[in-house]
Structure formats: structure tokens, C-alpha cells
Amino acid sequence: MRALPYLTVLMLTVLLFSCSKRQDTSKEAVPPAGKTEEDVVAAVRFAYSLEEELWEREGKIDEKEDVVTFFRKGFSEKLAQDYADYIWMDERGKNGTRYRMLRASEPVLIPPETMTVVGIEEDRATVLLEYEESTEGPLTWEAHTDRVTLRLEPDGWKIYDISTR
């Protein structure tokens, strides 16, 4: 009967150890930097999910540089800066009060209906993002295709260019 407590401790140890080995599947996890079509598509999905995640973390964002750093997880330095310029507000009110916060606006990064990888080279990839027409408000658009160019950086694929056809 004395073996029962030891067996219980052993089983708990194994259980706890196996739980600590689980892979992090939160949005914080950056997609793999492999060179398969699945890896490139995962990188685009990840980048396009960052705006929603930024709003979930609104209370932890204190500076415009925080926004740039956040968007750098999925975008080039220039695009991260452009998104930060659009989303971050640093203005003074009529009474002189300074407002520094995320600007409530229409979403910029809208996930597409379909993605097609056009090509993957050494450190570059091209993906077509296809959008069907959206007539439901508050945000509407015509059917269109965006051509997204990614580059492979040391920490993963980053979107460097987005052009609409």
C-alpha cells in the first residue's frame, strides 16, 4: 500500500511534464519560416491577423513604436511604419489635452476568401489574395485581387508589398 503515493507522484510528474512540452498555438506564435506553400500561406494569414490581435492588446500599447514593433512580426519595416501611422493617434485636443492611442477606424487588414501561391524563390514569395465583392456595411468593396510579395527574414516570412489589380 505504500507504493500508491509514489505511483501518484510519478503519474502527476509525467502528466505535468507532458503538458509543459505542448506547442504554443496562441496568436503570439510566429508561423514557421519554411519554404513550402503552406508556410507562406500561414505567414500571410498570421500577418493579416495582427490588426485584430493589436486591438485585443489595446491596453498594453503605450507608444507608436509599440505598434510598429507589433506589425513587424508580419510586415516589412516600411509597411509596419505605414500601418502605425494610420492606426496611432498622437494629437492635442482643443483644451490642450494630448491624446496618444490607437485610432478607432475601419479595419485595414481583411483576410481574403482565397489565397494562391504564385511562386516561391530563395527568399521571396508571391501570393494572390482574392476578394469577392462585399456589399454588406459598414465596410464595402468590389471584387478584386491583391498581389502580395513576401521576403524571408531571419525570423520568418514578412510581407513587403501589397498591390491591387
Buried (B, 14 or more C-beta within 10 A) or exposed (E): EEEEEEEEEEEEEEEEEEEEEEEEEEBEEBBEEBBEBEBBBBBBBBBBBBBEBBEEEEEEBEEBEBBBEBBBBBBBEEBBBBBBEEBBEEEEEEEEEEEEEBEEEEEEBBBBEEBEBEEBEEEEBBBBBBBEEEEEEEEEEEEEBBBBBBEBEEEBBBBBBBEEE
